[in-house]
Amino acid sequence: MQGAQLRHQQPVPGRKPVPRGASRMVAKEPMSVRLPKANFGFLKALFWPVLLVALGFGTYEGAQRLLPYADRPITKINVQGDLSYISQQAVQQRIAPYVASSFFTIDLESMRTELEKMPWIAHAEVRRVWPDQVVIRLEEQLPVARWGDEALLNNQGEAFTPRELANYEHLPQLFGPQRAQQQVMQQYQVLSQMLRPMGFSIARLELRERGSWFLTTGAGSAGPGIELLLGRGYLVEKMRRFIAIYEKTLKEQITNIARIDLRYANGLAVGWREPVAPTTAQPAVAKN
């Protein structure tokens, strides 16, 4: 053929010629790569629960074996707190049924409940102290006033009933509905603070069912007791009005005043004591 030239392809140095009509050989992967890998994840997830169960069982077994040696009988009851109205002997007698228990078996909650049933105990705290001791810390009631004729009130307005009520007749006497104990106590504390600088104390404070308040002061340096009729509501404002008028007008006449009615909107009414008639001496009768 004219003009046709045959080109001879020169082999590339460093590269083997690929035989025509032959297929390439693919290298085989190692056996370790082709086999599936073992999954140990579930074993790791199971290891910790099994370990915890084993430790818990071992601890339980050890505690059961050591408990008879550690659980000692109670040999000392330590009663703490400033006790003015109850004796340690009375406390010891009250908890005597619990002392026979051992260190771990003693029922501290029942002991605390039993102690707080005593009228003069406001709060009791009970705890164990290793190896054979129980510590009791007591907080006594603080009597502030009498509640009616059969109970006392503490500073929180809570009623309690000790046996020896006759020993507390010197306390002020508060009256009111059973549900109003705290309300009456709060009013007593507020009014007492207002009257104290004037030399007055409260001997009796009463809240009646219809909501009216009546106050009687005690005899003292300010004079004999007087009755204050306060009515319903605005007790602090009415007491301030009484104090202002007392300092200006009533102070010099207080020994002659029996009651003061503060139920008016802008003033007060005074009830005077009846004058005491002088005693007349009986004439002597001469006998023959």
Backbone as a ProteinNet text record, in pm:
[ID]
protein_1_A
[PRIMARY]
MQGAQLRHQQPVPGRKPVPRGASRMVAKEPMSVRLPKANFGFLKALFWPVLLVALGFGTYEGAQRLLPYADRPITKINVQGDLSYISQQAVQQRIAPYVASSFFTIDLESMRTELEKMPWIAHAEVRRVWPDQVVIRLEEQLPVARWGDEALLNNQGEAFTPRELANYEHLPQLFGPQRAQQQVMQQYQVLSQMLRPMGFSIARLELRERGSWFLTTGAGSAGPGIELLLGRGYLVEKMRRFIAIYEKTLKEQITNIARIDLRYANGLAVGWREPVAPTTAQPAVAKN
[TERTIARY]
85.4	0	90	48.4	132.3	103.4	201.2	188.6	161.1	134.3	106.4	236.6	244.8	365.6	329.6	407.2	388.9	473	403.1	474.8	499.5	619.4	655.9	658.7	570.3	558.5	675.1	746.8	863.3	819.9	877	842	889.4	803.5	837.8	937.2	1046.4	1147	1089.2	1122.6	1079.2	938.7	871	732.9	724.4	670.5	660.5	546	563.9	453.8	344.9	225.3	108.7	80.7	80.1	52	-88.1	-97	-225.7	-312.7	-440.7	-536.3	-530.6	-447.1	-436	-506.7	-563.8	-631.9	-535.3	-563.2	-476.9	-500.1	-398.6	-406.2	-436.3	-538.3	-575	-513.9	-447.6	-381.1	-485.1	-469.3	-562.6	-532.9	-644.9	-630.5	-589.5	-518.6	-480.6	-603.9	-586.9	-698.1	-749.5	-659	-700.3	-789.5	-774.3	-857.2	-992.7	-996.1	-1122.9	-1213.8	-1162.1	-1247.5	-1314	-1439.7	-1508.1	-1442.3	-1431.7	-1371.1	-1469.7	-1419.2	-1505.4	-1546.3	-1673.3	-1726.9	-1735.1	-1647.4	-1643.5	-1714.1	-1792.1	-1859.2	-1959.7	-2032.5	-2134.8	-2070.4	-1946.9	-1877.3	-1835.5	-1792.1	-1756	-1878.1	-1991.9	-2114.2	-2162.3	-2134.6	-2178.4	-2081.9	-1958.7	-1857	-1889.3	-1926	-1947.5	-2068	-2183.4	-2293.9	-2258.3	-2188.5	-2150	-2054.1	-1960.5	-1865.7	-1936.4	-2032.2	-2105.1	-2187	-2251.5	-2329	-2237.6	-2120	-2026.8	-1976.4	-1946.6	-1901.4	-2011.1	-2135.3	-2246	-2270.2	-2265.2	-2285.9	-2175.2	-2051.1	-1940.7	-1951.2	-1993.9	-2011	-2119.7	-2230.9	-2341.2	-2298.1	-2228.9	-2184.7	-2087	-1996.5	-1902.1	-1971.2	-2072.4	-2145.5	-2221.5	-2281.3	-2355.4	-2264.1	-2141.4	-2048.1	-1992.1	-1976	-1918.6	-2022.4	-2150.8	-2254.7	-2263.4	-2259.7	-2267.3	-2155.2	-2040.4	-1929.8	-1940.3	-2005.8	-2015.5	-2140.8	-2248.7	-2376.6	-2376	-2337.2	-2323.8	-2448.6	-2471.2	-2582.6	-2558.5	-2668.9	-2659.3	-2623.3	-2513.1	-2468.3	-2475.3	-2496.5	-2498.2	-2599.5	-2681.7	-2775.7	-2733	-2696.7	-2649.5	-2760.7	-2820.2	-2929.1	-2870.5	-2888.8	-2834.9	-2948.7	-2920.1	-3020	-3040.8	-3083	-3112	-3251.9	-3258.6	-3386.3	-3424.5	-3536	-3584.6	-3713.3	-3790.5	-3923.4	-3935.4	-3840.3	-3840.8	-3703.8	-3698.6	-3573.5	-3518.1	-3389	-3328	-3382.7	-3419.7	-3476.6	-3607.7	-3691.3	-3817.4	-3792.3	-3688.8	-3655	-3605.8	-3519.2	-3467	-3579.1	-3674.3	-3786	-3871.3	-3885.1	-3967.9	-3909.9	-3778.5	-3715.4	-3662.2	-3691.6	-3639.7	-3672.1	-3792.6	-3819.7	-3730.3	-3671	-3588.9	-3443	-3399.7	-3258.1	-3213.3	-3304.9	-3267.5	-3224.2	-3246.5	-3207	-3056.3	-3007.1	-2864.3	-2839.8	-2715.2	-2675.2	-2745.6	-2754.2	-2812.2	-2963.6	-3016.8	-3159.4	-3246	-3187.3	-3267.4	-3346.6	-3473.2	-3564.3	-3557.9	-3472.8	-3453.1	-3577	-3647.3	-3764.3	-3875.7	-3897.6	-3999.3	-3959.2	-3831.3	-3784.5	-3808.7	-3779.2	-3802	-3950.3	-4036.2	-4180.4	-4229.2	-4176.9	-4217.4	-4173.7	-4055.5	-4008.3	-4092.5	-4130.6	-4207.5	-4352	-4393.8	-4525.7	-4527.2	-4409.7	-4402.1	-4440.2	-4529.1	-4582.8	-4476.4	-4368.7	-4271.8	-4165.1	-4166.2	-4065.2	-4122.6	-4059.7	-4103.5	-4040.9	-3914.4	-3845.4	-3738.4	-3724.2	-3623	-3542.6	-3412.7	-3321.8	-3245.1	-3249.6	-3188.1	-3092.2	-2970.7	-2873.7	-2783.4	-2726.1	-2631.7	-2490.4	-2410.3	-2267.6	-2192	-2109	-2033.9	-1944.7	-1936.4	-1992.8	-2119.4	-2154.5	-2263.9	-2339.5	-2350.7	-2407.8	-2519.7	-2619.5	-2726.4	-2727.8	-2723.7	-2724.7	-2862.3	-2922.3	-3054.5	-3039.6	-3084.1	-3082.9	-3227.4	-3263	-3401.3	-3414	-3526.3	-3562.1	-3695.5	-3694.6	-3815.4	-3911.2	-4037.2	-4135.7	-4101.5	-4130.9	-4112.6	-4250.4	-4303.2	-4438.5	-4440.8	-4531.1	-4543.1	-4673.8	-4777.8	-4908.4	-4992.1	-5100.9	-5201.4	-5301.6	-5348.7	-5452	-5580.4	-5670.4	-5791.5	-5758	-5824.7	-5804.6	-5734.1	-5702.4	-5655.7	-5527	-5463.3	-5342.6	-5251.4	-5129.2	-5032	-5000.3	-4949.9	-4905.8	-4755.7	-4684	-4542.5	-4525.4	-4401.7	-4376.6	-4416	-4450.1	-4497.7	-4649.2	-4715.8	-4860.9	-4917	-4838	-4882.6	-4920.1	-5034.8	-5084.6	-5026.5	-4996.7	-4958	-5013.4	-5029.6	-5103.5	-5020	-4939.7	-4870.1	-4965.3	-4921.7	-5008.8	-5017.6	-4908.9	-4901.7	-4938.8	-5059.5	-5102.6	-5111.3	-5136.5	-5150.5	-5022.5	-4908.2	-4781.6	-4759.5	-4851.7	-4830	-4942.6	-5003.5	-5109.9	-5056.6	-4927.2	-4869.3	-4859.2	-4873.4	-4864.1	-4991.4	-4982.3	-5104	-5196.5	-5324.9	-5425	-5484.6	-5476.6	-5528.4	-5648.1	-5745.8	-5866.3	-5893.6	-5961	-6001.6	-6047.6	-6099.8	-6135.7	-6013	-6035.4	-5924.6	-5836.3	-5896.1	-5819.8	-5735	-5754.9	-5691.7	-5577.4	-5517.7	-5411.3	-5294.6	-5245.1	-5129.3	-5164.6	-5285.8	-5327.5	-5331.7	-5387.3	-5395.1	-5255.2	-5167.3	-5031	-4958	-4973.9	-4908.7	-4957.8	-5088.3	-5141.4	-5093.3	-5083.8	-5033.1	-4890.5	-4805.5	-4666.8	-4655.5	-4735.6	-4731.4	-4780.5	-4895.2	-4951.6	-4866.1	-4803.3	-4715.3	-4598.3	-4538.7	-4426.9	-4468.8	-4591.5	-4638.5	-4669.6	-4718.3	-4757.9	-4642.9	-4540.8	-4432.6	-4361.4	-4329.7	-4262.1	-4345.4	-4476.7	-4563.5	-4577.7	-4517.3	-4527.4	-4644.5	-4713.5	-4827.6	-4783.9	-4850.6	-4837.3	-4978	-4984.6	-5113.9	-5143.1	-5253.9	-5297.3	-5394.2	-5469.8	-5572	-5596.4	-5602.1	-5634	-5731.5	-5843	-5948.2	-5994.1	-6004.7	-6065.5	-6196.5	-6306.8	-6436	-6476.6	-6581	-6621.3	-6653.5	-6707.9	-6744.8	-6628.9	-6509.4	-6390.7	-6354.1	-6420.1	-6388	-6277.6	-6190	-6077.6	-6099.3	-6062.3	-6071.7	-5939.7	-5884.6	-5754.2	-5765.6	-5704.2	-5698.1	-5552.1	-5511.4	-5373.2	-5358.3	-5237.6	-5209.5	-5176.4	-5199.9	-5163.9	-5012.6	-4961.4	-4816.9	-4780.1	-4663.2	-4613.2	-4700.7	-4773.5	-4859.6	-4993.2	-5020.7	-5147.8	-5221.8	-5347.6	-5426.5	-5461.3	-5503.7	-5537.6	-5658.8	-5657.1	-5770.7	-5808.5	-5931	-5980.2	-5985.7	-5931.5	-5933	-6024.3	-6126.8	-6218.4	-6169.5	-6114.8	-6048.7	-6136.7	-6241.1	-6328.6	-6263.7	-6307.9	-6259	-6155.7	-6043.7	-5945.2	-5878	-5769.7	-5692.2	-5644.1	-5599	-5559.6	-5438.1	-5341	-5220.2	-5253.9	-5336.4	-5375.2	-5451.3	-5539.8	-5615.5	-5524.3	-5426.5	-5334.5	-5247.7	-5206.5	-5129.7	-5213.1	-5341	-5428.1	-5438.8	-5451.7	-5459.8	-5331.6	-5216	-5087.9	-5074.7	-5113.6	-5100.6	-5189.6	-5314.8	-5406.8	-5368.2	-5317	-5275.1	-5164.2	-5066.2	-4953.4	-4997.3	-5094.7	-5136.9	-5239.2	-5333.8	-5450.4	-5474.1	-5460.9	-5509.4	-5407.3	-5282.2	-5177.8	-5199.5	-5239.9	-5257.3	-5382.4	-5476.5	-5602.9	-5615.4	-5505.6	-5515.1	-5565.3	-5537.7	-5583.7	-5734.9	-5799.3	-5943.9	-6017.4	-5942.5	-6003.7	-6022.9	-6142.7	-6172.7	-6161.3	-6208.1	-6205.4	-6196	-6142.5	-6132.5	-6185.6	-6281.6	-6345	-6279.4	-6207.6	-6137	-6206.6	-6333	-6404	-6455.5	-6425	-6465.2	-6364.3	-6409.6	-6323.6	-6212.4	-6240.9	-6142.3	-6119.7	-6169	-6151.9	-6165.9	-6200	-6219.5	-6314.6	-6367.1	-6455.2	-6395.1	-6404.3	-6343.2	-6453	-6434.6	-6521.9	-6448.9	-6503.4	-6435.6	-6470.8	-6378.5	-6403.5	-6501.5	-6583.6	-6674.5	-6594.4	-6618.5	-6543.3	-6578.1	-6477	-6496.6	-6547.5	-6662.5	-6720.1	-6637.5	-6606.4	-6526.3	-6605.8	-6538	-6603.4	-6625.9	-6745.9	-6779.1	-6764.8	-6702.8	-6682.2	-6814.1	-6839.5	-6960.6	-6947	-7050.1	-7040.8	-7036.1	-6955.8	-6943.3	-7069.4	-7112.3	-7230.9	-7186.3	-7217	-7179.8	-7276.1	-7221	-7303.2	-7293.8	-7408.9	-7412.7	-7374.5
-118.1	0	124.5	218.1	334.3	435.3	490.5	591.6	534.5	411.3	350.8	312.2	342.7	310.7	228	136.8	52.7	107.9	138.5	190.2	79	71.3	-30.1	34.5	-15.7	39.5	-7.1	89.8	59	24.6	-75.7	-111.4	-4.6	21.1	119.4	57.6	128.4	70.7	46.7	-64.3	-97.4	-150.6	-167.3	-217.9	-337.8	-441.5	-564.7	-553.2	-599.7	-596.3	-694.4	-647.4	-733.1	-818.9	-949.1	-1036.2	-1012	-1005.5	-984.1	-1105.7	-1077.4	-1188.5	-1253.8	-1202	-1262.5	-1174	-1229	-1156.3	-1129.7	-1016.7	-982.1	-1075.8	-1100.8	-1184.6	-1093.8	-1126.3	-1051	-1119.9	-1038.3	-1096.9	-1138.9	-1253.8	-1304.9	-1243.2	-1209.7	-1156.8	-1266.6	-1227.5	-1330.9	-1392.8	-1512.6	-1586.3	-1512.9	-1448.9	-1380.5	-1260.7	-1202.1	-1087.1	-1132.6	-1246.5	-1293.2	-1354.8	-1407.5	-1469.3	-1362.2	-1377.9	-1279	-1273.2	-1147	-1127.1	-1159.9	-1217.3	-1251.3	-1122.1	-1110.1	-992.9	-1023.5	-957.7	-977.7	-864.6	-778.2	-666.6	-710.4	-820.6	-865.5	-917.6	-973.3	-1020.1	-903.1	-792.8	-675.5	-617.2	-615.4	-562.2	-649.1	-776.5	-869.2	-872.9	-828.1	-840.8	-758.2	-628.9	-540	-578.5	-612.1	-659.1	-783	-876	-996.9	-962.7	-868.9	-829.2	-761	-672.9	-604.2	-701.6	-796.6	-897.2	-978.6	-1015	-1093.2	-1013.5	-884.3	-801.6	-783.2	-759.5	-743.9	-869.3	-983.6	-1110	-1133.5	-1099.7	-1117.6	-1025.8	-900.8	-807	-853.3	-900.2	-948.6	-1066.6	-1159.2	-1276.8	-1237.1	-1142.8	-1098.9	-1028.7	-945.5	-874.7	-971.5	-1073.2	-1171.2	-1247.5	-1271.2	-1343.9	-1253.6	-1122.7	-1032	-969.2	-970.7	-904.3	-953	-1082.4	-1126.8	-1070.9	-1041.1	-987.2	-834.9	-765.1	-619.1	-569.9	-647.4	-603.5	-626.5	-522.8	-536.2	-485.3	-528.3	-473.9	-327.4	-250.8	-110.5	-104.9	-36.7	-27.2	114	216.5	353.8	436.7	512.3	608.6	747.4	831.3	966.4	1066.1	1129	1225.6	1365.8	1443.8	1578.8	1680.1	1804.8	1911.5	1975	2101.4	2173.5	2136.6	2054.9	2004.3	2079.5	2151.5	2226.2	2169.4	2103.2	2058.2	1906.1	1833.5	1687.7	1643	1526	1472	1364.6	1342.2	1234.2	1099.2	1086.7	960.4	930.4	1033.7	1012.3	971.7	1029	992.7	848.9	809.3	673.2	570.7	601.8	510.5	498.5	608.5	608.1	520.1	516.3	440.9	306.3	267.3	140.2	20.3	8.4	-109	-119.6	-9.6	-12.8	-44.9	-25.4	-40.6	-185.4	-279.9	-420.9	-464	-381.9	-416.3	-399.6	-450.1	-437.8	-314.3	-289.7	-167.1	-149.9	-258.5	-248.5	-272.4	-338.1	-372.2	-273	-179.7	-84.5	4.8	26.9	104.5	251.3	327.2	466.9	551.6	523.3	602.6	585	461.2	437.4	502	499.3	563.4	714	776.3	919.6	953.5	874.2	898.4	886	787.8	767.6	884.8	936.5	1050.5	1175.3	1197.3	1317.1	1308.1	1193.9	1183.7	1243.7	1261	1323.8	1471.1	1521.7	1657.4	1765.8	1754.3	1862.1	1854.8	1753	1740.1	1791.6	1896	1952	1878.1	1836.7	1769.5	1677.6	1560.2	1462.6	1416.4	1405.2	1353.5	1235.6	1121.2	998.3	944.7	904.8	849.1	748.2	658.3	559.2	617.9	573.5	606.4	476	439.7	313.4	311.6	198.1	67.8	26.2	96	44.5	157.3	273.3	389.3	449.6	505.8	581.6	721.4	823.9	963.1	1022.2	1081.5	1143.6	1291.9	1374.4	1519.7	1568.4	1634.1	1674.5	1826.8	1873.1	2014.9	2027.7	2099.2	2110	2216.1	2201.6	2304.6	2431.9	2545.7	2674.3	2733.5	2718.6	2768.7	2921.2	2979.1	3124.6	3172.3	3092.2	3134.2	3010.8	3034.4	2929	2937.1	2822.1	2816.5	2767.7	2861.6	2827.1	2785.8	2681.4	2633.1	2498.2	2438.4	2299.9	2275.6	2377.2	2354.9	2475.8	2456.4	2563.8	2583	2701.3	2730.6	2756	2698	2728.9	2852.4	2889.4	3012	3000.9	2880.4	2861.2	2859	2878.6	2873.8	2733.3	2634.6	2495.9	2460.1	2397.5	2363.4	2229.4	2218.9	2093	2092.2	1971.8	1956.7	1880.2	1948.6	1880.8	1858.2	1778.2	1744.5	1858.3	1929	2026	2165.7	2184.9	2314.9	2419.8	2377	2472.8	2550.9	2500.6	2570.4	2685.9	2707.5	2807.3	2909.8	2933.8	3033.2	3175.4	3195.4	3328.1	3366	3271.1	3300.6	3368.8	3450.7	3511.7	3403.7	3432.7	3335.2	3379.1	3292.6	3320.6	3230.9	3287.3	3213.6	3232.8	3135.7	3146.4	3013	3010.1	2882.6	2792.7	2663.1	2567.4	2586.6	2624.2	2641.4	2768.1	2856.2	2988.6	2999.9	2891.7	2896.6	2982.8	2958.5	3033.7	3179.9	3207.2	3345.3	3423.7	3363.4	3431.6	3453.7	3354.6	3370.2	3482.3	3492.2	3598.2	3736	3749.5	3877.9	3910.9	3810.2	3832.5	3887.2	3828.8	3873.2	4015.6	4048.8	4183.8	4286.6	4260.8	4357.5	4370.6	4261.7	4268.5	4362.2	4355.7	4443.3	4589.6	4615.9	4753.9	4807.6	4724.3	4770	4771.9	4692.5	4678	4810.8	4895.4	5022.3	5112.7	5094.4	5176.4	5120.4	5003.2	4940.7	4845.7	4815.4	4724	4584.1	4484.8	4346.5	4293.4	4185.6	4126.3	4012.2	4022	3914.5	3820.6	3873.7	3792.6	3850.2	3760.6	3800.2	3696.8	3746.2	3654.7	3691.8	3591.4	3603.9	3525.6	3595.2	3529.2	3478	3395.2	3328.4	3426.4	3541	3638.7	3727.6	3704.5	3777.2	3897.9	3921.6	4036	4000.8	4100	4081.4	4162.1	4098.2	4162	4136.8	4243.4	4235.9	4294.2	4226.7	4276.4	4285.3	4402.4	4420	4372.3	4339.6	4297.8	4416.3	4399.6	4505.6	4512.7	4634.5	4651.1	4794.1	4832.9	4967	5074.5	5038.4	5136.7	5152.6	5068.6	5078.9	4947.5	4948.4	4824.9	4785.1	4662.5	4614.2	4684.8	4706.9	4765.4	4675.7	4686.4	4606.3	4692.8	4639.1	4707.8	4630.5	4696.8	4637.7	4677	4580.2	4609.5	4584.4	4504.9	4478.9	4391.5	4408.5	4325.6	4401.9	4340	4392.1	4521.3	4555.7	4678.5	4692.7	4582.5	4586	4675.2	4671.3	4751.2	4900.2	4939.9	5081	5126.7	5043.5	5080.3	5091	5002.5	5008.9	5134	5174	5297.2	5418.1	5417.6	5526.7	5531.8	5415.9	5411.3	5464.9	5425.5	5470.1	5621	5678.6	5823.1	5899.5	5855.5	5926.3	5900.9	5783.6	5752.8	5846.1	5867.4	5952.1	6097.7	6143.6	6283.4	6309	6214	6244.2	6146.1	6016.8	5914.1	5871.7	5902.2	5848.9	5890.9	6014.1	6062.7	6006.4	5955.4	5905.6	5753.1	5684.8	5541.9	5460.7	5503.3	5426.8	5432.6	5528.4	5541.9	5482	5424.7	5371.8	5221.3	5175.3	5032.6	4969.6	5039.9	4984.4	5097.1	5062.4	5157	5087.7	5150.6	5095	5158.4	5077.2	5123.8	5084	5050	5003.9	5118.7	5240.1	5355.1	5381.2	5451	5473.4	5572.9	5677.7	5783.8	5821.5	5743.8	5780.4	5661	5689.6	5583.8	5633.5	5538.9	5571.2	5512	5586.4	5546.5	5508	5394.4	5351.7	5366.6	5445.9	5477.9	5377.2	5360.5	5273.5	5341.9	5261.9	5317	5355.3	5472.2	5513.7	5425	5394.8	5310.1	5397.1	5358.5	5436.2	5415.9	5523.7	5509.4	5435.5	5354.2	5277.8	5368.2	5366.9	5449.3	5366.5	5424.3	5353.9	5344.3	5225.4	5205.8	5276.6	5349.4	5418	5318.7	5352.2	5263.9	5275.3	5162.1	5158.5	5135.5	5228.3	5215.6	5125.3	5038	4945.7	4982.2	4978.9	5006.5	4881.3
0	0	0	-84.2	-100	7.1	59.8	167.2	300.6	310.8	442.5	506.2	633	708.7	829.9	854.7	972.6	1084.4	1197.7	1315.1	1411.2	1449.9	1548.7	1685.5	1774	1911.5	1993.7	2042	2122.9	2265	2317.3	2456.6	2554.1	2658.5	2762.1	2856.6	2883	2974.1	3113.4	3175.4	3311.5	3319.1	3211.8	3212	3120.3	3178.1	3101	3003.7	2888.6	2790.1	2828.6	2807	2837.9	2718.5	2738.1	2622	2570.2	2441.2	2377.4	2396.8	2426.7	2442.6	2576.5	2670.7	2805.2	2906.9	3015.5	3125.3	3238.7	3313.5	3425.2	3542.3	3622.1	3742.4	3862.7	3944.6	4065.8	4186.2	4269.8	4386.4	4489.2	4548.1	4649.5	4786.2	4865.4	5000.7	5096.2	5204.3	5304.2	5368.7	5421.2	5483	5607.2	5681.6	5804.2	5774.5	5655.1	5617.4	5569	5497.3	5441.2	5543.8	5657.6	5759.9	5846.5	5888.8	5976	6113.2	6166.3	6297.8	6409.1	6517.7	6633.6	6707.6	6750.5	6821.9	6971.6	7051.2	7196.8	7273	7204.9	7269.9	7374.8	7345.3	7440.9	7568.8	7555.4	7675	7764	7700.3	7778.6	7848.5	7778.2	7839.1	7953.7	7949.9	8054.4	8172.1	8151.8	8255.6	8379.1	8360.5	8475.5	8559.9	8499.7	8586.4	8667.4	8605.6	8677.9	8791.3	8764.7	8868	8984.6	8954.6	9060.5	9144.4	9079.8	9153.8	9244.4	9194.2	9273.9	9394.2	9372.2	9483.7	9587.7	9540.3	9634.2	9715.1	9650.2	9721.5	9822.8	9782.3	9875.6	9996.3	9970.1	10081	10176	10119.5	10202.8	10288.9	10227.9	10302.7	10413.2	10379.5	10481.6	10596.4	10563.1	10668.8	10757.1	10697.3	10776.2	10871.9	10830.4	10917.3	11028.3	10997.1	11096.6	11187.9	11147.6	11225.3	11369.6	11396	11535.9	11623.6	11564.2	11642.7	11658.7	11560.1	11564.8	11634.7	11635.3	11691.9	11842.4	11917.6	12062.2	12133	12254	12333.3	12366.9	12381	12420.6	12569	12599	12738	12794.6	12708.2	12757.7	12680.8	12755.2	12698.6	12744.5	12651.2	12681.9	12646.9	12749.1	12730.3	12738.2	12632.5	12624.3	12612.9	12648.9	12641.4	12777.7	12775.2	12899.2	12945.8	13051.1	13100.8	13227.3	13221.9	13336.8	13393.3	13309.1	13350	13359.9	13303.1	13312.4	13361.8	13421.9	13475.8	13383.7	13393.6	13316.7	13358.8	13485.2	13532.2	13460.8	13439.9	13369.3	13224.4	13163.5	13026	13019.4	13113.3	13114.9	13132.4	13217.4	13237.8	13111.6	13040.3	12919.7	12810.4	12798.1	12689.4	12735.6	12857.2	12910.1	12821.2	12762.1	12677.6	12555	12510.4	12389	12417.5	12540.7	12573.6	12565.3	12578.1	12572.2	12432.4	12330.6	12194.6	12176.6	12063.9	12032.6	11946.9	11913.8	11846.1	11711.3	11634.8	11501.1	11499.8	11600.7	11599	11675.1	11749	11824.9	11729.2	11759.7	11674.1	11716.2	11649.1	11686	11657.5	11548.9	11514.4	11617	11661.3	11763.8	11896.4	11927.7	12049.7	12044	11929.3	11915.2	11929.7	11866.5	11875.7	12019.2	12091.1	12230.1	12317.4	12295.1	12372.9	12346.7	12221.2	12187.2	12233.5	12283	12345.3	12485.5	12544.6	12676	12662.8	12748.7	12729.2	12721.1	12797	12803.8	12695.5	12610.8	12506.1	12374.9	12321.5	12194.4	12076.9	12091.1	11981.2	12039.2	11978.9	12022.2	11900.9	11920.1	11816.7	11875.5	11807.1	11857.6	11752.1	11794	11699.6	11769.5	11689.3	11739.8	11741.7	11838.2	11843	11867.6	11772.5	11779.4	11904.4	11975.3	11935.4	12011.3	12121.1	12203.6	12273.9	12208.8	12275.6	12191	12259.1	12194.8	12256.3	12171.1	12215.8	12187.2	12289.7	12278.4	12308.5	12216.1	12237.6	12243.8	12354.7	12379.4	12378.1	12326.3	12329.7	12401.9	12514	12595	12540.1	12580.9	12551.5	12628.7	12568.4	12634.9	12661.2	12783.4	12810.9	12812.7	12735.2	12725.9	12787.9	12774.6	12824.8	12852.8	12926.2	12944.3	12830.2	12787.5	12684.3	12750	12775.7	12848.5	12990.2	13036.9	13173.7	13180	13064.4	13066.6	12990.3	12935.2	12855.4	12863.6	12811.6	12798.6	12650.4	12616.6	12481.1	12481.5	12382.4	12368.5	12280.9	12253.4	12177.8	12031.3	11983.9	11847.5	11839.5	11952.7	11953.5	11951.7	11996	11999.8	12143.3	12159.9	12293.3	12339.6	12466.3	12528.3	12669.7	12724	12849.7	12951.3	13030	13140.9	13256.7	13351.3	13464.6	13565.6	13588	13696.6	13648.6	13597.1	13546.7	13656.9	13779.7	13889.8	13913.8	13867.5	13889.2	13791.5	13697.3	13592.8	13587.7	13702.3	13707.7	13690.5	13705.1	13686.2	13539.4	13448.1	13305.4	13256.1	13153.7	13097.5	13042.1	13040.6	12999.3	12865.7	12767.4	12633.2	12605	12536.6	12501.1	12352.6	12294.1	12155	12102.5	11979.8	11917.4	11905.5	11904.6	11901.1	11779	11668.3	11543.9	11542.5	11642	11640.5	11740.1	11782.6	11882.6	11836.4	11716.6	11666.9	11643.2	11595.2	11573.1	11703.5	11807.7	11937.3	11994.2	11979.6	12029.5	11956.2	11825.5	11749.7	11793.1	11812.2	11857.3	11997.6	12081.8	12217.8	12213.8	12130.7	12123.3	12069.9	11968.1	11911.1	12011.9	12075.9	12169.8	12295.9	12337.2	12454.8	12429.9	12310.9	12278.7	12276.8	12237.2	12232.8	12372.3	12461	12594.4	12693.9	12669.4	12767.7	12798.7	12699.3	12734.9	12825	12829.5	12912.7	13053.7	13076.3	13207.3	13221.3	13109.2	13111.9	13070.4	13124.2	13080.4	13049.3	12975.6	12940.6	13035.9	13106.2	13194.8	13125.2	13026.6	12959.6	12819.6	12722.5	12584.7	12529.4	12476.1	12431.4	12291.3	12206.8	12074.2	12077.5	12059.5	12064.9	11927.6	11924.7	11801.7	11689.2	11721.6	11619.2	11577	11631.4	11587.5	11670	11782.5	11867	11965.1	11991.6	12081.7	12209.6	12322.7	12454.2	12526.7	12582.1	12648.2	12788.3	12883.4	13021.1	13061.4	13107.1	13150.9	13295.4	13330.1	13466.3	13554.4	13682.2	13776.8	13786.9	13790.4	13797.2	13825.9	13775.2	13802.6	13739.6	13629.5	13564.4	13635.7	13732	13802.7	13801	13844.6	13844.1	13701.4	13687.5	13554.4	13497.3	13366.8	13296.3	13179.8	13134.9	13024	12899.1	12788.6	12660.3	12565.5	12515.5	12419	12280.1	12206.5	12079.1	11958.2	11971.7	11858.5	11753.5	11628.2	11518.3	11435	11413	11319	11360.9	11286.9	11305.6	11450.9	11508.5	11649	11671.8	11583.4	11601	11593.8	11496.5	11485.4	11609.1	11660.2	11779.7	11902.1	11910.2	12022.6	12014.4	11895.6	11880.2	11923.5	11889.3	11931	12083.2	12145.6	12291.5	12355.1	12300.8	12356.8	12346.5	12230.3	12211.9	12309.2	12323.7	12414.1	12559.8	12588.9	12725.5	12771.1	12685.5	12723.2	12742.8	12665.4	12673.5	12783.4	12802	12885.4	12998.3	12969.2	13061.7	13167	13146.6	13234.4	13379.6	13401.3	13538	13604.4	13523.7	13577.2	13569.4	13537.3	13507.2	13626	13748.3	13864.2	13880.8	13815.1	13824.5	13704.3	13610.1	13486.6	13499.5	13468.5	13471.9	13333.5	13229	13092.9	12992.5	12875.3	12764.3	12639.4	12574.9	12455.4	12332.8	12256.3	12137.3	12008.1	12015.6	11896.7	11810	11847.5	11768.7	11657.4	11553	11437	11467.8	11542.8	11562.5	11707.9	11801.6	11940.5	12031.2	12156.2	12252.9	12361.5	12436.9	12549.3	12675.9	12782.8	12909.4	13007.7	13070.1	13179.1	13311.7	13401.4	13526.6	13635	13725.9	13840.1	13935.2	13998.6	14098.5	14222.3	14273.8	14393.8	14511.3	14587.4	14705.2	14818.6	14869.9	14979.4	15104.8	15173.9	15297	15403.3	15476.7	15583.1	15702.5	15754.9	15871.6	15997.3	16094.6	16220.9	16296.5	16349.5	16428.3	16562.6	16603.6	16734.4	16848.5	16939.5	17056.1	17143.6	17194.2	17280.9	17422.9	17502.9	17644.3	17717.8	17793.3	17872.4	18020.7	18078.9	18222.1	18299.6
[MASK]
++++++++++++++++++++++++++++++++++++++++++++++++++++++++++++++++++++++++++++++++++++++++++++++++++++++++++++++++++++++++++++++++++++++++++++++++++++++++++++++++++++++++++++++++++++++++++++++++++++++++++++++++++++++++++++++++++++++++++++++++++++++++++++++++++++++++++++++++++++++++++++++++

